[in-house]
Amino acid sequence: MPTHEQDDDRGREYDLRWADSAERKEPSARARMLAARWKHNPPGPVPFRPEPGPSRPRRSSWVSTVVVLGVVAGVIVLIGYLNTRSPY
């Protein structure tokens, strides 16, 4: 004898097949909002890849290397200075 739970699953399966076979599905709220907005003010064409805008010139790699080495040398000198001033 089928249980109530099995009947419920069969009914749910039937409902899903019926809903999936519907001819037209209602659009989402966002789709309806955009359709209403675009009806009076359609969007302009958007390029697939926009043209590159002005960019700042890139630093060469040697400049970055000099900056990093300078900071490392400064930290080493600072640590050495602090070690000579502090009593043991």
C-alpha positions in Angstrom: 0.0 0.0 0.0 1.6 3.3 -1.0 2.2 5.8 1.7 1.2 9.4 1.8 4.8 10.4 1.3 5.1 8.5 -2.0 1.9 10.1 -3.3 3.2 13.5 -2.4 6.5 12.8 -4.4 4.5 11.6 -7.4 2.3 14.7 -7.3 5.4 17.0 -7.0 7.0 15.2 -9.9 3.9 15.7 -12.0 3.7 19.3 -11.1 7.4 19.8 -12.1 6.8 18.1 -15.5 3.7 20.2 -16.0 5.5 23.5 -15.1 8.5 22.6 -17.3 6.2 21.9 -20.3 4.5 25.3 -20.1 4.8 27.3 -23.3 5.8 30.6 -21.8 7.4 31.4 -18.5 6.9 34.7 -16.8 10.0 36.9 -16.9 11.7 37.8 -13.7 11.1 41.2 -12.0 14.4 42.5 -13.2 13.7 41.5 -16.8 10.3 43.2 -16.6 11.9 46.4 -15.1 14.6 46.5 -17.8 12.1 45.9 -20.6 10.0 48.8 -19.4 13.0 51.1 -19.0 14.4 50.2 -22.5 11.0 50.6 -24.1 11.3 54.4 -23.7 15.1 54.7 -23.5 16.9 51.9 -25.4 20.5 51.2 -24.4 23.3 52.2 -26.9 25.6 49.6 -28.4 28.3 48.3 -26.2 31.6 47.1 -27.7 32.8 43.7 -26.9 36.1 45.0 -25.8 36.3 48.7 -25.0 39.1 50.8 -26.4 42.0 51.2 -24.0 41.9 54.5 -22.2 44.8 56.6 -21.2 47.1 54.8 -18.9 50.0 56.0 -16.8 53.5 54.9 -18.0 54.8 51.8 -16.3 57.9 51.9 -14.3 60.7 49.8 -15.7 61.7 46.7 -13.7 65.1 48.1 -12.7 63.5 51.1 -11.0 61.4 48.8 -8.8 64.4 46.6 -8.0 66.4 49.7 -6.9 63.5 50.8 -4.7 63.2 47.4 -3.0 66.9 47.1 -2.5 67.1 50.6 -1.1 64.3 49.9 1.4 66.0 46.6 2.5 69.4 48.4 2.9 67.7 51.1 5.0 66.1 48.6 7.3 69.4 46.8 7.8 71.2 50.1 8.6 68.3 51.0 11.0 68.5 47.7 12.8 72.3 48.0 13.1 72.0 51.5 14.5 69.4 50.5 17.1 71.6 47.5 18.2 74.6 49.8 18.8 72.6 52.2 20.9 70.8 49.8 23.1 72.7 48.4 26.1 72.9 44.6 26.5 
